[in-house]
Each structure stands twice: as C-alpha cells, then as structure tokens.
Amino acid sequence: MQAIDVEQRRARLAIRHGLAEPFGSVEEAATRMVGLHASDPATVYLAAWARVNAFRHADLEDALYERRSLVRMLGMRRTMFVVPVDLAAVMDEACTKALAPPQRRRLISMLEGQGIARDGSRWLRRVERATMAALRERGEATAVELTTTVPELGNKLAFGEGKTWGAQVGVSTRVLFLLATDARIVRGRPRGSWLSSQYRWAPTDLWLGAPLPKLDHDDASASLLRRWLLAFGPGTLTDIRWWTGWTARQTNAALAALEVTEVDIGGGATGYVLADDTAEVEPPEHQVTLLPSLDPTIMGWKERDWYLNGYADVLFDRNGNAGPTIVADGRVIGAWAQTADGTIATKLLERVDRATVRRVQGERERLAEWLGTSRIVPRFRTPIDKELTG
C-alpha cells in the first residue's frame, strides 16, 4: 500500500486550501473548499479573507446577493455553507434532503403536543402554503415581516421546559427551516451588517432564476465525495462519515462509485484518495495564515491530530466547534482573538523560528486593518479564545 505521510498531508492542505497561494475569487474558494462554513456569519468572510487575493467584503456580497453565483444553504451535518450554485444541488440531494423528514415529524408532534393544532400535519401544510404565497408576493421578506401576513407563524414553541436552557422559539423559525431544507426557499441578504444572522428569505426559483435541478441520489453522493477527496484527501472512513453526516451504507456506496485508492497514512490507519491523486506534491514555501472559528480547513476532518498537534482541548469547545487558529505550513501552531479595542491578540502553542513569528505579526496587522472598526465574537467560545480576550 502506498504511503502518504503527515508532511505530505500538510503540504496538500496548504496548497489545496488556498493557504500557500491565494485563490483568485470567492467562487473559486467556495468551489475548491467544497463550501465555506457560514453558521457564524463572520466565518465565511474571514475564511475568504484568508484565502482570496485582495478580498473585500463587497466581493462576497456581490457573489451572494447581486450575481448570485453563490448561495447560503444548510448542508452537511445540518451546518450552514456558502456554496456555488452547481454544488448547491449536489449538496441538497446528497445531504440536505435527509434532514427534513425527522424535523418535520418533530415539529408536527410539538404543534399537537403544545396545543397549537389538533392535526399538526394539516396545519403545517396550510401554513407552508400561506408562507410561500406571501414570499412570492413580496419577493423576499424577513420572518417578522412574514408573520404580519401569516399570523400563525407568530405562535411560540417551548423547548427544554423546566431546564436551565429552556426557551421559547417562534414557529416561524421551524417552518422556514423546513421550507429551506426542502430547497423551496433560500436565505438572501441579511437585515443588518455583514455580521448579522437575521436573513431575508426568498423563493429559490425566484432568487436563483430556477429551482435546484433534481439529481440522482447516488450520483450526487458520489459527486460530493469526489469533491471532498480532491480537497481533503487522504481521509479515513471516519473523516468521510463525520464530514458528510452519512450512514455507513451511503458512504460505502459513494466510495464504490468512484475510482479510489487506499493509502497508508501512518499509525496503522488507512486513508482514501482518488485513484489519479497519489502523486507526491512539492511542499510550498513557508506560510502563516489566521483562520476563523469554524473554518472549513480546521473542520474538514474528524481525526485531526496530524494537523492539530495535540492542541484540540484548547482550540475546540465541548461540542467540537473550532475557534480561531494560526496555521503554519499545514499545521496549527496557535490561536488568535480580537479584543474589545480591536487588537488581534495571539498565542503560540509551540516554539517557532523568528521568521514564523514575523509572519504571525504581519498577519495580525493585516487582519486588524481589514476589520477596521468591526468587532467579531465567535458564536462558540473556546478555552483559548476566552483566555485571549480576558
């Protein structure tokens, strides 16, 4: 069995993830990374800043809201991604559609259990039709705006009753989630700044000019896996199943549909690469990059020791969400955070040479200048993030 060792994996990471040499556009970055994480609104902008040459906020906004070459959608692991439109259909068929049925059953049960409707299924179908009609009339609207036309959306659902984390959530949140998961609507421009997560909603066919094309499920799964292997391979079965959120059956079927090769990645582990992607790559010139929380590189694998260097406990929260990191030559060497006064604070977790220290300082200054007066607070706080921000 051919071997692809840790140094080769790190070289591939630096080259293929736009860290050693920037991508030419946000569309290229989203394509090559198989989507940019967008659950935290700041992440997609900072991930593009780290990878796209001379990136500006307007570049992403133009692609998302004017040219609409990119779209924000739920995908793998019920995570939000910004993806090219052609990838949206693949992701929808391979991952997103499977999210809807259990969530629909849960919502129907809550509607009935909390006395909002006797027949939750019938009530939900009626409200969905009314919501779609309102959106088509308006073109796009926020949840609050839709509630004025469809008052049923204003009902409240209780979650975690009696628990310390218990709360009430508007029915609009759950209905819009289902319509989005069914690819009937998409998130448009946010109501506030680039850091806002209060999105306007629009019918998919009106926003993109056509509904997402229908794809064969097996073909879509194989296509998504092929893209992931090209960007992230070699990866283990555990990596693939975790990143996609697939069952073992779907994973094995997608692998069987592709020409793949097993490789030795060390420590007795077996990884998978595309059969025509086994050639050794030339390690790039030394580089340092500041990546945001939930960055697609850091969240790209489940088995991460080869690039985390044993620092997972301080770089991730208890639920497995990554905080901001400093990456040098394909491995994590530290973390960063923005303080209240706008300073980019950093902490190195290992000894590095002076040239690397200078590169870290240069990236700190570059990021502080790009952020300007904007202040970012990761949605998921990690131990080292809390330490850096006091």
ChimeraX attribute file (.defattr): number of C-alpha atoms within 10 A of each C-alpha:
attribute: neighborCount
match mode: 1-to-1
recipient: residues
	/A:1	9
	/A:2	10
	/A:3	15
	/A:4	20
	/A:5	15
	/A:6	16
	/A:7	15
	/A:8	18
	/A:9	22
	/A:10	19
	/A:11	21
	/A:12	24
	/A:13	21
	/A:14	26
	/A:15	20
	/A:16	19
	/A:17	22
	/A:18	21
	/A:19	24
	/A:20	23
	/A:21	16
	/A:22	20
	/A:23	22
	/A:24	14
	/A:25	18
	/A:26	31
	/A:27	23
	/A:28	18
	/A:29	24
	/A:30	23
	/A:31	20
	/A:32	19
	/A:33	22
	/A:34	25
	/A:35	28
	/A:36	27
	/A:37	30
	/A:38	23
	/A:39	19
	/A:40	22
	/A:41	20
	/A:42	22
	/A:43	24
	/A:44	27
	/A:45	23
	/A:46	23
	/A:47	24
	/A:48	29
	/A:49	22
	/A:50	25
	/A:51	24
	/A:52	22
	/A:53	15
	/A:54	13
	/A:55	20
	/A:56	14
	/A:57	14
	/A:58	11
	/A:59	16
	/A:60	24
	/A:61	17
	/A:62	14
	/A:63	17
	/A:64	22
	/A:65	17
	/A:66	12
	/A:67	11
	/A:68	18
	/A:69	17
	/A:70	27
	/A:71	23
	/A:72	23
	/A:73	26
	/A:74	27
	/A:75	27
	/A:76	20
	/A:77	15
	/A:78	16
	/A:79	13
	/A:80	19
	/A:81	25
	/A:82	26
	/A:83	29
	/A:84	24
	/A:85	18
	/A:86	14
	/A:87	20
	/A:88	24
	/A:89	20
	/A:90	24
	/A:91	25
	/A:92	26
	/A:93	24
	/A:94	28
	/A:95	23
	/A:96	24
	/A:97	18
	/A:98	17
	/A:99	18
	/A:100	16
	/A:101	13
	/A:102	10
	/A:103	16
	/A:104	18
	/A:105	13
	/A:106	11
	/A:107	20
	/A:108	20
	/A:109	15
	/A:110	17
	/A:111	22
	/A:112	15
	/A:113	13
	/A:114	12
	/A:115	11
	/A:116	17
	/A:117	16
	/A:118	13
	/A:119	13
	/A:120	20
	/A:121	16
	/A:122	11
	/A:123	16
	/A:124	18
	/A:125	12
	/A:126	12
	/A:127	17
	/A:128	18
	/A:129	12
	/A:130	18
	/A:131	24
	/A:132	19
	/A:133	15
	/A:134	20
	/A:135	21
	/A:136	14
	/A:137	10
	/A:138	13
	/A:139	14
	/A:140	22
	/A:141	22
	/A:142	19
	/A:143	21
	/A:144	16
	/A:145	14
	/A:146	23
	/A:147	19
	/A:148	12
	/A:149	14
	/A:150	20
	/A:151	14
	/A:152	20
	/A:153	23
	/A:154	17
	/A:155	14
	/A:156	17
	/A:157	20
	/A:158	14
	/A:159	13
	/A:160	10
	/A:161	10
	/A:162	9
	/A:163	8
	/A:164	7
	/A:165	8
	/A:166	11
	/A:167	13
	/A:168	12
	/A:169	14
	/A:170	17
	/A:171	21
	/A:172	25
	/A:173	14
	/A:174	16
	/A:175	21
	/A:176	21
	/A:177	18
	/A:178	21
	/A:179	18
	/A:180	22
	/A:181	24
	/A:182	18
	/A:183	22
	/A:184	16
	/A:185	24
	/A:186	26
	/A:187	25
	/A:188	22
	/A:189	22
	/A:190	17
	/A:191	14
	/A:192	10
	/A:193	11
	/A:194	17
	/A:195	17
	/A:196	13
	/A:197	17
	/A:198	17
	/A:199	17
	/A:200	19
	/A:201	23
	/A:202	25
	/A:203	25
	/A:204	20
	/A:205	14
	/A:206	15
	/A:207	20
	/A:208	17
	/A:209	10
	/A:210	10
	/A:211	15
	/A:212	18
	/A:213	11
	/A:214	11
	/A:215	14
	/A:216	10
	/A:217	17
	/A:218	15
	/A:219	15
	/A:220	21
	/A:221	25
	/A:222	22
	/A:223	18
	/A:224	20
	/A:225	25
	/A:226	21
	/A:227	17
	/A:228	23
	/A:229	18
	/A:230	18
	/A:231	21
	/A:232	25
	/A:233	25
	/A:234	29
	/A:235	23
	/A:236	20
	/A:237	19
	/A:238	14
	/A:239	19
	/A:240	26
	/A:241	19
	/A:242	17
	/A:243	17
	/A:244	22
	/A:245	19
	/A:246	18
	/A:247	10
	/A:248	13
	/A:249	10
	/A:250	18
	/A:251	19
	/A:252	15
	/A:253	13
	/A:254	21
	/A:255	20
	/A:256	11
	/A:257	15
	/A:258	14
	/A:259	11
	/A:260	17
	/A:261	18
	/A:262	18
	/A:263	20
	/A:264	16
	/A:265	22
	/A:266	13
	/A:267	7
	/A:268	6
	/A:269	11
	/A:270	18
	/A:271	20
	/A:272	22
	/A:273	23
	/A:274	20
	/A:275	12
	/A:276	10
	/A:277	15
	/A:278	18
	/A:279	8
	/A:280	12
	/A:281	12
	/A:282	10
	/A:283	17
	/A:284	16
	/A:285	11
	/A:286	13
	/A:287	17
	/A:288	25
	/A:289	23
	/A:290	27
	/A:291	26
	/A:292	29
	/A:293	32
	/A:294	28
	/A:295	24
	/A:296	23
	/A:297	21
	/A:298	23
	/A:299	15
	/A:300	22
	/A:301	21
	/A:302	17
	/A:303	14
	/A:304	15
	/A:305	14
	/A:306	17
	/A:307	23
	/A:308	19
	/A:309	13
	/A:310	12
	/A:311	15
	/A:312	16
	/A:313	14
	/A:314	19
	/A:315	24
	/A:316	21
	/A:317	17
	/A:318	12
	/A:319	7
	/A:320	15
	/A:321	17
	/A:322	24
	/A:323	27
	/A:324	27
	/A:325	28
	/A:326	22
	/A:327	23
	/A:328	23
	/A:329	24
	/A:330	30
	/A:331	23
	/A:332	27
	/A:333	21
	/A:334	22
	/A:335	24
	/A:336	24
	/A:337	27
	/A:338	23
	/A:339	16
	/A:340	12
	/A:341	8
	/A:342	16
	/A:343	17
	/A:344	21
	/A:345	16
	/A:346	22
	/A:347	17
	/A:348	15
	/A:349	14
	/A:350	9
	/A:351	9
	/A:352	11
	/A:353	7
	/A:354	9
	/A:355	11
	/A:356	16
	/A:357	13
	/A:358	12
	/A:359	16
	/A:360	24
	/A:361	15
	/A:362	13
	/A:363	17
	/A:364	20
	/A:365	13
	/A:366	13
	/A:367	17
	/A:368	17
	/A:369	13
	/A:370	14
	/A:371	15
	/A:372	10
	/A:373	10
	/A:374	12
	/A:375	15
	/A:376	16
	/A:377	16
	/A:378	19
	/A:379	15
	/A:380	17
	/A:381	18
	/A:382	21
	/A:383	14
	/A:384	23
	/A:385	28
	/A:386	11
	/A:387	11
	/A:388	16
	/A:389	16
	/A:390	8
